């Protein structure tokens, strides 16, 4: 059976932070090596239409199937129509391309990732789960939901939330809180 030339678009926000962008690019490279296909990082913070640019790059590399992998923590971010709208526009512009929009990771998978990253736990450990933060309370509440699931799934003394931007508590606030 012949392989269909495929590329993946890794979609997320990096807040134009250089370290976050470099980590995001490195993740795309690792995934490309593992999948043996192009994986193109598309940071939605980029003002130059990152999804359409990523699709164009995939097409230049010969892809006729494009898998879109949004790396969003919450279903609320996933409901943002920017990704779906870009795919709709691209499918009209390039009708010969098959697009597949992957669903967001499920909550159970996220909890398992957190547990794996944290390793051995004790009932004296406090975990601070940091989210992007923003003006949308639905997005912020999803971080709190994940924190509660993580707390209930393991033997942590407590799991709390913090936010990087636009809302509180900040990471510094929470670290200070639990140091005392």
Backbone torsions as a table, in degrees:
resi	resn	phi	psi	omega
1	UNK	NA	134.0	-177.9
2	UNK	-82.7	136.0	178.6
3	UNK	-73.0	138.4	173.7
4	UNK	-83.8	126.2	178.6
5	UNK	-59.2	116.8	-172.9
6	UNK	-124.4	146.4	171.0
7	UNK	-136.0	155.8	177.2
8	UNK	-119.0	144.4	173.5
9	UNK	-108.6	119.6	177.1
10	UNK	-92.5	115.1	-170.2
11	UNK	-114.9	129.1	177.1
12	UNK	-163.8	-178.4	172.5
13	UNK	-107.3	137.4	175.4
14	UNK	-118.8	2.1	180.0
15	UNK	55.6	26.3	179.5
16	UNK	53.0	23.0	175.7
17	UNK	-83.9	126.9	-174.3
18	UNK	-60.5	-43.3	179.5
19	UNK	-64.8	-42.1	179.1
20	UNK	-64.3	-40.9	179.7
21	UNK	-64.7	-42.9	178.8
22	UNK	-63.7	-40.6	177.8
23	UNK	-66.0	-39.3	178.5
24	UNK	-64.0	-44.8	177.5
25	UNK	-62.9	-40.6	178.9
26	UNK	-64.2	-39.3	177.0
27	UNK	-61.9	-42.3	178.6
28	UNK	-62.4	-41.3	178.5
29	UNK	-63.6	-43.7	179.0
30	UNK	-63.7	-42.0	179.5
31	UNK	-65.7	-39.2	177.9
32	UNK	-62.1	-42.2	179.1
33	UNK	-64.6	-38.5	-178.7
34	UNK	-72.8	-38.0	-177.5
35	UNK	-86.7	-14.9	-176.7
36	UNK	59.1	43.7	177.0
37	UNK	-155.4	160.5	178.1
38	UNK	-64.3	136.5	171.7
39	UNK	-126.2	118.1	-172.7
40	UNK	-108.1	118.4	178.6
41	UNK	-73.5	132.3	179.0
42	UNK	-126.4	100.2	178.2
43	UNK	-85.7	119.5	-177.3
44	UNK	-68.9	-9.9	175.9
45	UNK	-75.9	-17.7	-178.3
46	UNK	-69.2	124.5	-175.2
47	UNK	-74.7	-6.5	-173.4
48	UNK	-97.4	41.4	177.1
49	UNK	55.2	67.7	-171.8
50	UNK	-62.0	-34.4	-179.1
51	UNK	-69.1	-47.1	179.0
52	UNK	-66.2	-35.2	175.4
53	UNK	-65.1	-41.2	177.7
54	UNK	-63.8	-41.7	178.0
55	UNK	-63.2	-44.1	177.8
56	UNK	-59.2	-42.7	178.3
57	UNK	-63.1	-41.7	178.7
58	UNK	-62.7	-42.1	179.4
59	UNK	-64.7	-39.0	177.4
60	UNK	-63.0	-25.9	178.7
61	UNK	-90.2	5.5	173.7
62	UNK	94.7	6.1	-178.2
63	UNK	-70.9	139.7	170.6
64	UNK	-119.9	-4.4	172.3
65	UNK	-127.6	129.0	-179.5
66	UNK	-125.6	122.5	177.8
67	UNK	-100.0	124.9	-179.2
68	UNK	-102.3	119.7	-176.3
69	UNK	-113.3	89.8	177.0
70	UNK	-72.3	130.0	176.7
71	UNK	-102.0	70.9	-179.8
72	UNK	-109.5	137.9	-179.8
73	UNK	-68.9	-35.6	-170.2
74	UNK	-123.9	154.7	174.0
75	UNK	-60.6	-29.0	179.6
76	UNK	-63.7	-41.5	176.7
77	UNK	-64.6	-38.0	-178.4
78	UNK	-65.2	-31.7	-179.7
79	UNK	-72.4	-12.0	175.8
80	UNK	-57.6	122.8	-172.3
81	UNK	-77.9	0.5	-178.7
82	UNK	-58.7	-42.5	-179.0
83	UNK	-69.5	-50.0	-179.7
84	UNK	-62.1	-39.8	178.4
85	UNK	-64.1	-41.9	179.2
86	UNK	-64.4	-39.9	178.7
87	UNK	-66.6	-40.8	177.0
88	UNK	-60.2	-45.5	177.8
89	UNK	-62.0	-45.1	-178.6
90	UNK	-65.5	-37.5	-179.1
91	UNK	-68.9	-28.4	173.9
92	UNK	-75.9	-35.7	-178.8
93	UNK	-73.9	-36.9	-179.5
94	UNK	-126.1	76.3	-174.3
95	UNK	-66.0	-14.6	179.5
96	UNK	-81.9	-7.5	-178.1
97	UNK	-94.6	135.2	175.1
98	UNK	-94.7	121.0	179.2
99	UNK	-104.9	138.0	175.2
100	UNK	-128.4	116.4	177.8
101	UNK	-95.5	113.0	-179.6
102	UNK	-72.7	145.8	176.2
103	UNK	-73.0	162.8	177.6
104	UNK	-67.8	155.3	176.3
105	UNK	-59.6	147.7	179.4
106	UNK	-82.3	162.6	-175.4
107	UNK	-61.6	-39.7	-179.1
108	UNK	-62.1	-40.7	178.4
109	UNK	-63.2	-41.3	179.2
110	UNK	-63.9	-41.7	178.7
111	UNK	-61.7	-42.8	180.0
112	UNK	-64.2	-39.9	176.7
113	UNK	-60.1	-45.7	178.9
114	UNK	-60.9	-44.5	-179.9
115	UNK	-62.8	-42.2	-179.9
116	UNK	-63.9	-41.4	-179.9
117	UNK	-66.3	-35.1	-176.2
118	UNK	-81.7	-20.7	179.0
119	UNK	68.6	-145.5	-177.3
120	UNK	-62.1	139.5	-179.3
121	UNK	-122.1	159.8	173.8
122	UNK	-133.6	165.8	179.2
123	UNK	-76.3	5.5	175.8
124	UNK	-104.3	-1.8	-177.5
125	UNK	-84.6	137.9	172.6
126	UNK	-113.3	131.1	178.2
127	UNK	-109.9	132.2	174.6
128	UNK	-110.1	111.9	-179.5
129	UNK	-93.0	114.1	-175.8
130	UNK	-97.8	129.3	175.2
131	UNK	-109.6	170.9	-178.6
132	UNK	-63.3	-43.5	-176.7
133	UNK	81.3	148.6	-179.7
134	UNK	178.0	-175.4	-177.7
135	UNK	-79.7	-13.5	-177.7
136	UNK	-88.5	109.4	-178.2
137	UNK	-63.9	-25.6	178.3
138	UNK	-64.3	-41.9	177.0
139	UNK	-64.4	-44.8	-178.5
140	UNK	-65.3	-36.7	-179.8
141	UNK	-70.0	-25.5	176.4
142	UNK	-66.7	-33.9	176.0
143	UNK	-65.4	-41.6	178.0
144	UNK	-64.3	-38.7	178.1
145	UNK	-62.6	-44.8	178.9
146	UNK	-63.3	-40.2	178.2
147	UNK	-60.6	-42.2	179.7
148	UNK	-65.9	-41.5	177.6
149	UNK	-62.2	-41.2	178.4
150	UNK	-64.1	-42.0	178.0
151	UNK	-60.1	-45.1	-177.5
152	UNK	-73.9	-20.9	-176.9
153	UNK	-86.5	-10.4	-175.4
154	UNK	-143.4	-175.7	-173.7
155	UNK	-105.3	45.6	178.8
156	UNK	-81.4	149.3	174.4
157	UNK	-62.5	-40.3	177.5
158	UNK	-165.2	152.3	171.5
159	UNK	-125.8	125.8	-177.6
160	UNK	-127.8	170.0	-178.4
161	UNK	-111.1	155.5	172.0
162	UNK	-147.4	164.8	-177.2
163	UNK	-134.9	146.7	-177.0
164	UNK	-80.8	-34.0	-169.4
165	UNK	-148.1	149.6	167.1
166	UNK	65.6	-4.5	178.4
167	UNK	-152.6	172.2	-178.1
168	UNK	-122.3	163.5	1.9
169	UNK	-76.9	151.6	176.6
170	UNK	-81.9	168.2	177.5
171	UNK	-61.2	-43.1	178.7
172	UNK	-61.0	-42.8	177.7
173	UNK	-55.9	-46.0	-175.0
174	UNK	-72.2	-39.5	177.2
175	UNK	-61.3	-44.9	178.0
176	UNK	-61.2	-42.1	-179.9
177	UNK	-58.8	-45.2	-175.0
178	UNK	-87.9	-9.2	174.7
179	UNK	-75.1	-22.9	-177.1
180	UNK	-88.4	NA	NA
